[in-house]
Amino acid sequence: MKETLLEIYGKIEKKLKAECKRLGEKIPYIPENGHYQTDMREENNFWWTNGFWAGLLWQMYHGTGDEIYKKTAEYSEAAMDRALAEFVGLHHDVGFQFLHTAVADYRLTGREESKVRGLHAANLLSGRFNPAGGYIRAWNLDKTGWMIVDCLMNIPLLYWASEVLDDPRYSEIANLHAHTAIRVLLREDGSCNHIGILDPSTGELLECPGGQGYGIGSSWSRGQAWAIYGFALAFMHTGNQEYLDAAKKIAHYFLANTALTDYIALTDFRAPKEPVSWDTTASACAACGLLQIAEMVPDLEKPLYRESAQKILMALAGSHCNWNQEEDGILQNGTVAYGRENETHVPIIYGDYFFVEGISRLLGKEFMIW
């Protein structure tokens, strides 16, 4: 298996080096006609995925020591300064944006400027906390009572800030949000709602709309993956068993569903059979969450999570990767949201990030961005 993993890693290296040379300072998102044509610095500097390219490159820099990854990652980090300065377009996803740029840089290089950027972002995220409802509000505009499952992957920014500053305020906000997510978003069967809308003055749950899944009561697979990995990370940072239990419960639900489809996730586990919609990004993210769980459970439990993650990643590598160095995007068949035809079965930058993190983890080459 190690020989196979090293072969995959070698393909990743060749592909990403070619992309670095083509992209220069651009921030990519979804390829068009096989190439990253849109530069997200100009298209939308606030866009929630704008950190993943840098995170991918920092993982590769850590794994290989090749300076091309470091240099290219630094471009994204510098570009994010404009988002911090303009502020109004930022929301709950500052974790995704700045953990993968500034915080990753600081962790690997100790650069003080990067630390300051990360702390700035952590303060923006903590400022979104609603003490009446015990949650970090999602998005902007009229969504004052909204919380979403994705934010479980953003709260590690707050755990990092607490550690760096030796200040429990940030981690307490993260914990309160995670507890509310268990109450509002986690269902008895291990599935999760994507969105919970609460009364912002009382915290009373008002409704749970369908969000990026098929509809109300359905099961958006990437939301399940966010929850697996997010709760596992919350346990890693706190040691609170409730978080690990939640991560395992959701993981078992995810694996039961993907066992029916050869480890590749449907976009929604409760959608109609037709049209068939896959989301490989959900599988890749879930695999990273499973590997995180495997590091934290007793030895007799480890094989379930590690070997399941390995099977997912091998299924992705075997049937859903484009290794053509002349084209952009590695992991194919990602889907942004159920029913969005032009964003269905496409390569997406966060799919590549989680796939590379997963393969790096299996080889022991990763570093902890979260």
C-alpha positions in Angstrom: 0.0 0.0 0.0 2.8 2.4 0.8 4.2 2.0 -2.7 0.8 2.9 -4.2 0.4 5.9 -1.9 3.9 7.2 -2.9 3.0 6.8 -6.5 -0.2 8.9 -6.0 1.8 11.5 -4.0 4.3 11.7 -6.9 1.5 12.4 -9.3 0.1 15.0 -7.0 3.5 16.7 -6.9 3.9 16.8 -10.7 0.4 18.1 -11.2 0.5 20.8 -8.5 3.9 22.1 -9.7 2.5 22.5 -13.1 -0.5 24.4 -11.7 1.8 26.7 -9.6 3.7 27.6 -12.7 0.5 28.3 -14.7 -1.4 30.2 -11.9 1.3 32.5 -10.5 -0.4 34.8 -8.0 -4.0 33.8 -8.9 -6.4 32.1 -6.5 -8.3 29.3 -8.2 -11.8 27.8 -7.5 -13.4 25.7 -10.2 -11.7 25.0 -13.6 -13.5 26.0 -16.8 -12.8 23.8 -19.8 -10.0 22.2 -18.0 -8.3 25.4 -16.8 -8.5 27.8 -13.9 -9.5 30.9 -15.8 -11.2 32.9 -13.0 -8.9 34.6 -10.5 -10.9 34.8 -7.3 -8.8 37.7 -6.1 -10.7 39.8 -8.7 -13.9 37.8 -8.9 -14.7 37.8 -5.2 -11.9 38.5 -2.7 -14.3 37.5 0.1 -15.1 34.1 -1.3 -15.1 31.4 1.3 -12.9 28.9 -0.6 -10.0 31.4 -1.2 -7.8 29.8 1.4 -7.8 26.2 0.2 -5.3 26.7 -2.6 -2.8 28.0 -0.1 -3.6 25.3 2.4 -3.0 22.7 -0.3 0.4 24.3 -1.1 1.4 24.5 2.6 0.7 20.8 3.0 2.9 20.1 0.0 5.7 22.5 1.2 5.7 20.6 4.6 5.7 17.2 2.8 8.4 18.1 0.2 10.3 21.2 1.3 9.9 22.5 -2.3 10.0 26.4 -2.2 7.6 26.7 -5.1 4.7 25.7 -2.8 5.7 28.2 -0.1 6.2 31.1 -2.5 2.8 30.5 -4.3 1.0 30.0 -1.0 2.3 33.4 0.2 0.6 35.1 -2.8 -2.8 34.0 -1.5 -2.1 35.1 2.0 -1.1 38.6 0.9 -4.2 38.9 -1.3 -6.4 38.2 1.7 -5.3 41.4 3.3 -7.7 43.3 1.1 -10.6 41.2 2.5 -9.6 42.0 6.0 -9.4 45.7 5.2 -12.7 45.8 3.4 -14.4 43.6 6.1 -18.1 43.7 5.1 -18.0 40.7 2.9 -16.4 38.4 5.4 -18.6 36.0 7.5 -18.3 32.7 9.3 -15.9 31.2 6.8 -12.9 33.3 8.0 -11.6 30.0 9.5 -11.4 28.3 6.1 -9.8 31.5 4.7 -7.2 32.2 7.3 -6.3 28.8 8.8 -5.1 27.8 5.4 -3.2 31.0 4.7 -2.0 33.0 7.7 -2.2 30.4 10.4 -0.6 27.7 8.2 2.2 30.1 7.4 2.7 31.0 11.1 2.7 27.4 12.2 5.4 26.4 9.6 7.6 29.5 9.5 6.8 31.4 12.8 6.2 34.6 10.8 4.8 37.3 13.1 2.9 39.1 10.3 1.0 35.8 9.6 0.2 35.4 13.3 -1.3 38.9 13.4 -3.5 38.1 10.4 -4.7 34.9 12.0 -5.6 36.7 15.2 -7.4 39.4 13.3 -9.5 36.8 11.7 -10.2 35.0 15.0 -11.5 38.2 16.5 -13.8 38.7 13.5 -15.1 35.2 14.0 -15.6 35.5 17.7 -17.4 38.8 17.1 -20.1 36.9 15.2 -21.0 34.9 18.4 -24.6 35.3 19.6 -24.6 34.7 23.4 -28.4 34.4 23.6 -28.4 31.4 21.3 -24.9 30.1 21.9 -23.9 30.0 18.2 -21.8 31.8 15.6 -24.1 33.3 13.1 -23.7 32.3 9.5 -23.5 34.6 6.5 -24.6 38.3 6.6 -27.6 40.5 5.7 -30.9 39.2 7.2 -29.6 35.8 8.5 -29.1 36.9 12.1 -30.5 33.6 13.5 -28.8 31.3 11.2 -26.2 28.7 12.1 -24.8 26.1 9.8 -22.9 22.8 10.1 -20.0 24.1 8.0 -18.9 26.4 10.9 -17.7 23.4 12.8 -14.7 23.5 10.5 -14.1 27.2 11.2 -14.0 27.1 15.0 -10.5 25.6 15.0 -9.4 29.1 14.3 -10.7 30.1 17.8 -9.0 27.1 19.4 -5.8 28.2 17.8 -6.2 31.8 19.0 -6.9 30.6 22.6 -3.7 28.6 22.5 -1.6 31.4 21.0 -2.9 34.1 23.4 -3.4 31.8 26.4 -6.9 33.3 26.5 -9.9 31.0 27.0 -12.5 33.4 25.6 -12.0 32.1 22.1 -12.2 28.4 22.9 -15.3 29.0 25.1 -17.1 30.5 22.1 -16.0 27.5 20.0 -17.3 25.1 22.6 -20.6 26.9 23.0 -21.1 26.8 19.3 -20.3 23.1 19.1 -22.7 22.3 21.9 -25.5 24.2 20.1 -24.6 22.3 16.9 -25.2 19.0 18.8 -28.5 20.3 20.1 -29.8 21.8 16.8 -28.0 20.1 13.9 -27.3 16.5 15.0 -30.1 14.1 14.5 -30.7 10.9 16.4 -29.8 8.6 13.5 -26.4 10.3 13.1 -27.3 12.5 10.2 -27.2 16.3 10.3 -29.2 19.3 9.3 -27.2 21.7 7.2 -28.9 24.8 8.6 -30.6 25.7 11.9 -32.5 29.0 12.1 -32.9 30.2 15.7 -34.6 33.1 17.4 -31.6 35.4 17.8 -33.0 36.8 21.0 -33.8 33.5 22.8 -32.0 30.7 21.0 -35.2 28.9 20.3 -35.0 26.6 17.2 -37.4 27.9 14.6 -36.7 25.7 11.6 -34.1 23.6 9.7 -34.3 24.3 5.9 -32.8 22.1 3.3 -29.8 24.3 2.5 -27.4 22.8 -0.1 -29.0 19.4 0.0 -32.1 18.1 -1.7 -34.6 19.6 0.7 -36.0 19.8 4.3 -35.1 16.6 6.2 -32.6 15.4 3.6 -29.0 14.6 4.2 -26.4 16.7 2.3 -23.3 14.6 2.3 -20.7 17.3 2.6 -22.6 18.6 5.6 -22.1 15.2 7.2 -18.4 15.3 6.3 -18.0 18.8 7.8 -19.6 17.5 11.0 -17.4 14.3 11.2 -14.2 16.3 10.8 -15.4 19.4 12.8 -16.5 17.4 15.9 -13.3 15.3 15.7 -11.2 18.5 15.7 -13.2 19.9 18.6 -12.4 16.8 20.6 -8.7 17.1 19.6 -8.6 20.6 20.9 -10.6 20.1 24.1 -10.7 16.4 25.0 -14.5 16.7 25.5 -15.9 13.2 24.9 -19.2 14.5 23.8 -17.5 15.8 20.6 -15.8 12.5 19.8 -19.1 10.6 20.4 -20.8 13.0 17.9 -18.1 12.6 15.3 -18.2 8.8 15.6 -22.0 8.7 15.4 -22.0 10.8 12.2 -19.1 8.8 10.8 -21.0 5.5 11.2 -24.0 7.1 9.4 -21.8 8.3 6.6 -20.0 5.0 6.1 -23.3 3.1 6.1 -24.5 5.2 3.2 -21.3 5.2 1.2 -21.0 1.4 1.6 -23.9 1.3 -0.9 -22.0 3.3 -3.5 -18.4 2.0 -3.3 -17.3 4.6 -0.9 -18.1 7.6 -3.1 -20.7 9.9 -1.6 -23.9 10.9 -3.3 -24.5 14.7 -3.0 -27.5 13.9 -0.7 -28.0 10.6 0.9 -31.8 11.1 1.0 -32.4 12.5 -2.5 -34.4 10.7 -5.2 -32.4 8.0 -7.1 -32.6 10.1 -10.3 -30.8 12.2 -11.4 -27.7 10.7 -9.8 -25.5 13.3 -8.2 -22.1 12.6 -6.7 -19.9 14.7 -4.5 -16.4 13.5 -4.2 -15.5 16.5 -2.0 -17.7 15.0 0.7 -15.8 11.7 0.5 -12.4 13.4 0.7 -13.3 15.6 3.6 -14.9 12.7 5.5 -11.8 10.6 4.9 -9.7 13.2 6.7 -12.2 13.3 9.5 -12.1 9.5 9.8 -8.3 9.6 9.9 -8.5 12.2 12.7 -10.9 10.0 14.7 -8.5 7.1 14.2 -5.7 9.0 16.0 -7.9 9.6 19.0 -9.7 6.3 19.7 -8.4 3.1 21.5 -6.3 0.8 19.4 -9.0 -1.8 18.9 -11.2 0.9 17.2 -8.5 2.4 15.0 -8.8 0.0 12.0 -12.5 0.9 11.4 -11.7 4.5 10.9 -8.3 4.4 9.3 -9.1 1.5 6.9 -12.4 3.1 5.9 -10.6 6.3 5.1 -8.0 4.5 3.1 -10.7 2.7 1.1 -12.4 6.1 0.3 -9.2 7.7 -0.8 -8.2 4.7 -2.9 -11.6 4.8 -4.6 -11.1 8.5 -5.3 -7.6 8.0 -6.6 -8.6 5.0 -8.8 -11.7 6.5 -10.5 -12.1 10.2 -9.9 -8.7 11.9 -10.4 -7.4 13.7 -13.4 -3.6 13.4 -13.6 -3.1 15.3 -16.9 -0.6 17.9 -16.0 -1.8 20.2 -18.8 -5.3 20.5 -17.2 -6.2 22.0 -13.8 -7.9 20.2 -10.9 -7.1 16.8 -9.5 -10.3 15.4 -7.9 -13.2 15.2 -10.3 -17.0 14.9 -9.8 -17.4 17.4 -6.9 -20.7 19.1 -6.5 -21.2 22.5 -4.9 -24.9 21.9 -4.0 -27.7 19.6 -5.0 -29.5 20.7 -8.2 -27.0 23.3 -9.4 -26.3 21.9 -12.8 -23.4 24.1 -13.8 -21.6 23.2 -10.4 -22.3 19.5 -10.5 -19.6 16.9 -11.2 -16.8 19.4 -11.5 -13.3 19.7 -9.9 -13.4 22.1 -6.9 -10.4 23.5 -5.1 -11.5 22.2 -1.6 -11.9 18.7 -3.1 -8.2 18.8 -4.1 -7.3 20.1 -0.6 -8.9 17.3 1.3 -7.8 14.6 -1.1 -4.2 15.8 -0.7 -4.5 16.1 3.0 -5.9 12.6 3.2 -3.1 11.0 1.1 -0.5 13.0 3.1 -2.0 11.7 6.3 -1.7 8.1 5.2 1.9 8.7 4.4 2.6 10.6 7.6 3.6 13.7 5.6 0.8 16.1 6.7 0.8 18.9 9.2 -2.1 20.1 11.3 -3.6 23.1 9.6 -6.8 22.8 11.8 
